[in-house]
């Protein structure tokens, strides 16, 4: 039976990291009340919003087995405001008893009491943005917390009853060295989280630090960003270390102890439906992709006027669906089954991608075991180029191109 994921976007932070390319922003606390009301209003009006947009409302009737609250730093809303949002979600959707509820959280942004409040709300998984365990590296990118604060938060989360914790770490930050990276990996091993996301720092023109690196400037410690070869080697070292510690790499950037893979994120890679709430949130029902206004101000204005916050809506063609099946599914270590594509879209249609698969196998970039195809481990760091082969197989650059990003690089 199909299930649904729900994503809630809270695009506010206490400070803006220099490597951040998200639409999150620093805002006054007075904004949070209005944003909370907008989230509640949108959630309760979803059937009406979808009907007006021509979106099949049947997706809202699917049982919800994952809920992910991200940002930004969602805890800026406070327990009371978060409860209002959770109550609205519970009143609109059919939540499964064993639902996975993830909350993104920044070290230092919540004490043990707040963490216990989150547990009472039903949050059973934390995603903590550690990034590194070097204070110098943290300061260089504008993080407010220290390495010790991350360790303290993990300890507080354990005392609050959390048994499913994920840590984010980034290879290639300014001032990072072989020694500091080894120290970060050692601390991660000592903390023993159930899940780890390992990214390579992305030089992205949408971030302040990325733009400065591209321009060969010196602001934001751009001159201290290590060479790409270092970041690549650090990623490979991290992969080897985590696997030796008993973590299984189930996706290009993600590692987990057995049974602790992110159920919510897997929906994205497996083309399962999810509904997004909040400014900039995206949704997918298997046939269509739509997105809300990115600007929190525009989102607030539209919801306050009783208007739909949806800014973009696109119905995927068959070719686009198959492309996404390959380039999203192949992010997983297990890859995809071609028979699944054939049963969904028909043998004749899917066969048009066979030459792409054959060529990539011959180049050693993809491994094929009869029906199963997967990216070769040696090709993880060029996976972006592999995915593009599926995008450009039959037509000029498509709308789906924007989905291709180096998402094994830090978002």
C-alpha positions as CSV (number, residue, x, y, z in Angstrom):
1,X,0.0,0.0,0.0
2,X,1.3,3.5,-0.9
3,X,2.2,5.8,1.9
4,X,2.9,9.5,2.1
5,X,5.7,11.6,3.5
6,X,5.1,15.1,4.9
7,X,7.8,17.8,4.9
8,X,7.5,21.0,6.9
9,X,9.8,23.9,6.0
10,X,10.9,26.4,8.7
11,X,13.2,28.7,6.8
12,X,14.6,30.7,9.7
13,X,18.0,30.5,11.5
14,X,19.8,32.3,14.3
15,X,22.6,33.0,11.9
16,X,23.3,32.5,8.2
17,X,26.2,30.1,7.4
18,X,28.5,31.4,4.6
19,X,28.2,28.1,2.7
20,X,24.4,28.0,2.9
21,X,22.5,28.2,-0.5
22,X,19.1,27.7,1.0
23,X,16.4,30.4,1.2
24,X,16.6,30.4,5.0
25,X,17.0,33.7,6.7
26,X,17.6,35.4,10.0
27,X,14.3,36.9,11.2
28,X,12.8,38.6,14.3
29,X,10.9,36.4,16.7
30,X,7.8,38.4,15.9
31,X,7.8,36.8,12.5
32,X,7.5,33.3,13.9
33,X,3.9,33.7,15.2
34,X,2.7,34.7,11.7
35,X,4.6,31.9,10.0
36,X,3.2,29.3,12.4
37,X,-0.3,30.6,11.7
38,X,0.4,30.4,8.0
39,X,1.6,26.8,8.3
40,X,-1.6,25.8,10.2
41,X,-3.7,27.7,7.7
42,X,-2.1,26.0,4.7
43,X,-2.3,22.6,6.3
44,X,-6.0,22.8,7.0
45,X,-6.8,24.2,3.6
46,X,-4.9,21.6,1.6
47,X,-8.0,19.9,0.1
48,X,-9.2,23.3,-1.2
49,X,-5.8,24.4,-2.4
50,X,-5.2,21.2,-4.3
51,X,-8.7,21.2,-5.9
52,X,-8.1,24.8,-7.2
53,X,-4.7,23.8,-8.6
54,X,-6.0,20.6,-10.3
55,X,-4.0,18.3,-8.0
56,X,-5.6,15.0,-7.2
57,X,-6.7,15.2,-3.6
58,X,-6.4,11.4,-3.2
59,X,-2.8,11.9,-2.1
60,X,-4.0,13.5,1.1
61,X,-5.8,10.3,2.0
62,X,-2.7,8.2,2.0
63,X,-1.4,7.0,5.4
64,X,1.5,9.2,6.5
65,X,4.5,7.1,7.8
66,X,7.2,9.9,7.7
67,X,7.1,13.5,8.9
68,X,10.2,15.7,8.5
69,X,10.6,19.1,9.9
70,X,13.5,21.0,8.4
71,X,14.9,24.4,7.7
72,X,16.6,26.5,8.8
73,X,16.4,25.7,12.4
74,X,12.8,24.6,13.2
75,X,13.3,24.9,17.0
76,X,13.2,28.7,16.6
77,X,9.4,28.3,16.6
78,X,9.3,26.9,20.2
79,X,7.4,24.0,21.6
80,X,4.1,25.8,21.7
81,X,4.1,26.8,18.1
82,X,5.4,23.5,16.9
83,X,2.6,21.8,18.8
84,X,0.1,23.9,16.8
85,X,1.6,22.8,13.6
86,X,1.7,19.1,14.6
87,X,-1.9,19.3,15.7
88,X,-2.9,20.7,12.3
89,X,-1.0,17.9,10.6
90,X,-2.7,15.3,12.8
91,X,-6.1,16.8,12.0
92,X,-5.5,16.8,8.2
93,X,-3.6,13.6,7.6
94,X,-3.9,10.0,8.7
95,X,-0.7,9.3,10.7
96,X,0.6,5.8,11.0
97,X,1.3,4.5,14.6
98,X,4.9,3.8,13.7
99,X,5.6,7.1,12.0
100,X,9.1,8.3,11.7
101,X,9.2,12.0,12.8
102,X,12.5,13.8,12.2
103,X,13.4,17.2,13.4
104,X,16.5,19.1,12.1
105,X,18.3,20.8,15.0
106,X,21.4,23.0,15.4
107,X,23.8,22.3,18.3
108,X,23.2,24.9,21.1
109,X,19.7,25.7,19.9
110,X,17.9,23.5,22.4
111,X,18.5,22.3,26.0
112,X,17.5,19.0,27.5
113,X,14.0,20.4,28.5
114,X,13.3,21.4,24.9
115,X,14.4,18.0,23.6
116,X,12.0,16.3,26.1
117,X,9.3,18.6,24.8
118,X,10.1,17.4,21.2
119,X,9.8,13.8,22.4
120,X,6.4,14.5,23.9
121,X,5.3,16.0,20.5
122,X,6.2,12.7,18.9
123,X,9.6,13.5,17.4
124,X,11.6,10.3,17.5
125,X,14.5,11.1,15.2
126,X,17.0,14.1,15.4
127,X,19.1,15.3,12.5
128,X,21.9,17.4,14.1
129,X,24.0,19.8,11.9
130,X,27.4,19.1,13.4
131,X,29.3,19.9,10.2
132,X,32.7,19.5,11.9
133,X,34.3,19.0,15.3
134,X,36.9,21.7,14.7
135,X,36.0,25.1,16.4
136,X,38.2,27.0,13.9
137,X,36.3,25.5,10.9
138,X,32.9,26.2,12.6
139,X,33.8,29.8,13.2
140,X,35.1,30.2,9.6
141,X,31.7,29.5,8.1
142,X,29.7,31.4,10.6
143,X,28.4,28.6,12.8
144,X,27.5,29.8,16.3
145,X,28.0,26.5,18.1
146,X,31.2,24.8,19.2
147,X,32.3,21.2,18.8
148,X,31.7,20.7,22.5
149,X,28.1,22.0,22.1
150,X,27.5,19.2,19.5
151,X,28.8,16.6,21.9
152,X,26.6,18.1,24.7
153,X,23.5,18.0,22.5
154,X,24.0,14.4,21.6
155,X,24.3,13.5,25.3
156,X,21.2,15.6,26.2
157,X,19.3,13.9,23.4
158,X,20.2,10.5,24.7
159,X,19.1,11.5,28.2
160,X,15.8,12.8,26.7
161,X,15.2,9.4,25.2
162,X,16.3,9.7,21.6
163,X,17.5,6.4,20.1
164,X,17.7,7.6,16.5
165,X,20.2,10.4,15.9
166,X,21.8,11.6,12.7
167,X,24.8,13.8,12.3
168,X,25.8,15.9,9.3
169,X,29.5,16.3,8.6
170,X,31.3,18.1,5.7
171,X,34.6,17.4,4.1
172,X,36.4,20.4,2.6
173,X,35.5,23.3,4.9
174,X,37.9,26.2,5.2
175,X,41.0,25.5,7.3
176,X,40.3,21.7,7.3
177,X,43.4,19.6,7.4
178,X,44.1,15.9,7.4
179,X,44.5,16.0,11.2
180,X,41.3,18.0,11.9
181,X,39.3,15.7,9.5
182,X,40.6,12.6,11.3
183,X,39.6,14.2,14.6
184,X,36.1,14.9,13.3
185,X,35.7,11.3,12.2
186,X,37.1,10.0,15.6
187,X,34.5,12.1,17.5
188,X,31.7,10.9,15.3
189,X,32.8,7.4,16.0
190,X,32.8,8.0,19.7
191,X,29.3,9.6,19.7
192,X,28.0,6.6,17.7
193,X,24.9,8.2,16.1
194,X,22.6,5.8,14.3
195,X,22.9,7.7,11.0
196,X,25.5,10.0,9.4
197,X,25.3,12.2,6.3
198,X,28.7,12.8,4.8
199,X,28.9,15.7,2.3
200,X,31.7,17.3,0.3
201,X,31.7,21.1,0.6
202,X,30.0,22.6,-2.5
203,X,31.4,25.6,-4.2
204,X,28.0,27.1,-5.1
205,X,27.5,30.6,-6.6
206,X,24.3,30.8,-4.6
207,X,26.2,31.0,-1.3
208,X,28.4,33.8,-0.1
209,X,31.4,31.6,0.4
210,X,30.9,29.8,-2.9
211,X,30.7,33.1,-4.9
212,X,33.9,34.3,-3.2
213,X,35.8,31.2,-4.1
214,X,34.6,31.4,-7.7
215,X,35.8,35.0,-7.8
216,X,39.2,34.1,-6.2
217,X,38.4,36.5,-3.4
218,X,39.5,36.4,0.3
219,X,36.3,37.2,2.1
220,X,34.5,34.6,4.2
221,X,37.9,32.7,4.5
222,X,37.6,31.7,0.8
223,X,41.4,31.5,0.6
224,X,41.4,28.8,3.3
225,X,39.1,26.4,1.4
226,X,41.2,23.3,0.6
227,X,41.7,22.0,-2.9
228,X,39.1,19.7,-4.5
229,X,41.6,16.8,-4.4
230,X,41.7,17.1,-0.6
231,X,37.9,17.1,-0.2
232,X,37.6,14.1,-2.5
233,X,40.3,12.2,-0.5
234,X,38.6,13.2,2.8
235,X,35.2,11.9,1.5
236,X,36.8,8.6,0.5
237,X,38.6,8.4,3.9
238,X,35.2,9.1,5.6
239,X,33.5,6.4,3.6
240,X,36.2,3.8,4.5
241,X,36.1,4.8,8.2
242,X,32.4,4.7,8.6
243,X,32.1,1.3,6.9
244,X,34.8,0.0,9.2
245,X,32.7,1.2,12.1
246,X,29.8,-0.9,11.0
247,X,27.8,1.8,9.1
248,X,26.3,0.8,5.8
249,X,26.4,3.2,2.9
250,X,22.9,3.1,1.5
251,X,23.1,6.3,-0.6
252,X,25.9,8.4,-2.0
253,X,25.9,10.8,1.0
254,X,24.2,8.7,3.7
255,X,25.4,6.0,6.1
256,X,23.4,4.1,8.8
257,X,23.6,1.4,11.3
258,X,21.4,-1.5,10.1
259,X,17.7,-0.6,10.4
260,X,18.3,3.2,10.8
261,X,18.2,4.4,7.2
262,X,16.1,7.6,6.8
263,X,12.7,6.4,5.7
264,X,11.7,9.9,4.7
265,X,14.6,10.6,2.4
266,X,14.2,7.3,0.8
267,X,10.9,8.5,-0.5
268,X,12.7,11.1,-2.6
269,X,15.0,8.5,-4.2
270,X,12.2,6.0,-4.8
271,X,9.7,8.4,-6.3
272,X,7.2,7.9,-3.5
273,X,4.7,10.7,-2.8
274,X,5.3,13.5,-0.3
275,X,3.6,16.8,0.5
276,X,5.5,19.9,1.5
277,X,4.3,22.6,3.8
278,X,5.8,26.1,4.2
279,X,7.8,28.6,2.2
280,X,9.8,26.9,-0.5
281,X,8.5,23.4,0.2
282,X,8.2,21.0,-2.7
283,X,5.6,18.2,-3.2
284,X,5.3,15.2,-5.5
285,X,2.4,12.8,-6.1
286,X,4.0,10.5,-8.7
287,X,2.8,12.5,-11.7
288,X,3.2,16.1,-10.7
289,X,5.8,18.3,-8.9
290,X,4.8,21.5,-7.3
291,X,6.4,24.1,-5.0
292,X,5.3,26.9,-2.7
293,X,6.5,30.5,-2.9
294,X,10.2,30.5,-1.8
295,X,10.1,33.9,-0.1
296,X,8.7,33.6,3.4
297,X,7.1,37.1,2.9
298,X,5.3,36.1,-0.3
299,X,4.2,32.9,1.4
300,X,2.8,34.7,4.4
301,X,1.1,37.3,2.2
302,X,-0.7,34.7,0.1
303,X,-1.8,32.5,3.0
304,X,-3.0,35.6,4.9
305,X,-5.2,36.5,2.0
306,X,-6.6,33.0,1.7
307,X,-4.7,32.4,-1.6
308,X,-2.9,29.3,-2.6
309,X,0.9,29.5,-1.8
310,X,1.7,27.2,-4.7
311,X,4.0,29.1,-7.1
312,X,5.0,26.3,-9.5
313,X,3.2,23.2,-10.8
314,X,4.5,20.8,-13.4
315,X,3.1,17.6,-14.7
316,X,5.9,15.2,-15.6
317,X,6.0,13.7,-19.1
318,X,6.7,9.9,-19.3
319,X,10.3,10.6,-20.4
320,X,10.8,12.9,-17.3
321,X,9.4,10.3,-15.0
322,X,11.8,7.6,-16.4
323,X,14.7,10.0,-16.2
324,X,13.9,10.7,-12.5
325,X,13.5,6.9,-11.9
326,X,17.1,6.5,-13.0
327,X,18.9,9.5,-11.7
328,X,17.2,9.6,-8.3
329,X,17.1,5.8,-7.9
330,X,20.7,5.4,-8.8
331,X,21.7,7.6,-5.8
332,X,21.0,4.5,-3.7
333,X,23.7,2.0,-3.2
334,X,21.3,-0.8,-4.2
335,X,20.4,1.0,-7.4
336,X,17.2,0.2,-9.3
337,X,15.5,-2.7,-11.0
338,X,14.9,-2.1,-14.7
339,X,11.9,-4.4,-14.4
340,X,10.2,-1.9,-12.1
341,X,10.5,0.7,-14.8
342,X,9.2,-1.7,-17.4
343,X,6.1,-2.6,-15.3
344,X,5.4,1.1,-14.7
345,X,5.9,2.6,-18.1
346,X,6.1,-0.3,-20.6
347,X,9.0,-2.2,-22.1
348,X,9.0,-0.4,-25.4
349,X,9.3,3.0,-23.7
350,X,12.0,2.0,-21.2
351,X,14.1,0.2,-23.9
352,X,15.0,3.7,-25.3
353,X,17.3,4.1,-22.3
354,X,19.0,0.8,-22.8
355,X,21.9,2.3,-24.9
356,X,22.6,4.7,-22.1
357,X,22.8,1.9,-19.6
358,X,25.0,-0.3,-21.9
359,X,27.4,2.6,-22.5
360,X,27.8,3.4,-18.8
361,X,28.4,-0.3,-18.0
362,X,31.1,-0.5,-20.7
363,X,32.8,2.6,-19.2
364,X,32.8,0.9,-15.7
365,X,30.6,3.6,-14.2
366,X,27.6,1.4,-13.7
367,X,27.4,-2.2,-12.6
368,X,24.7,-4.5,-13.9
369,X,23.5,-7.8,-12.4
370,X,20.8,-9.0,-14.8
371,X,17.8,-6.8,-13.8
372,X,19.6,-4.7,-11.1
373,X,21.8,-1.7,-12.0
374,X,23.8,0.5,-9.6
375,X,26.5,3.1,-9.7
376,X,29.9,1.5,-9.2
377,X,31.5,2.5,-5.9
378,X,34.5,3.9,-7.8
379,X,32.2,6.3,-9.6
380,X,30.3,7.8,-6.7
381,X,32.3,11.1,-7.0
382,X,31.3,11.4,-10.7
383,X,27.7,10.4,-10.2
384,X,26.5,13.8,-11.3
385,X,27.9,13.2,-14.7
386,X,26.3,9.7,-14.8
387,X,22.9,11.1,-13.9
388,X,23.2,13.7,-16.7
389,X,23.5,10.9,-19.2
390,X,20.0,9.9,-18.4
391,X,18.7,13.5,-18.6
392,X,20.2,14.2,-22.0
393,X,19.6,10.9,-23.6
394,X,16.8,11.9,-26.0
395,X,16.1,15.6,-25.9
396,X,17.7,19.0,-25.2
397,X,18.1,20.2,-21.6
398,X,14.8,19.6,-19.8
399,X,12.9,21.2,-17.0
400,X,14.1,18.3,-14.8
401,X,17.6,19.6,-15.1
402,X,17.2,21.7,-11.9
403,X,16.9,18.5,-9.9
404,X,20.4,17.6,-10.9
405,X,22.7,19.0,-8.3
406,X,25.8,17.6,-6.6
407,X,23.7,16.6,-3.7
408,X,26.5,14.5,-2.3
409,X,27.9,17.9,-1.8
410,X,26.6,19.8,1.2
411,X,23.3,21.5,0.4
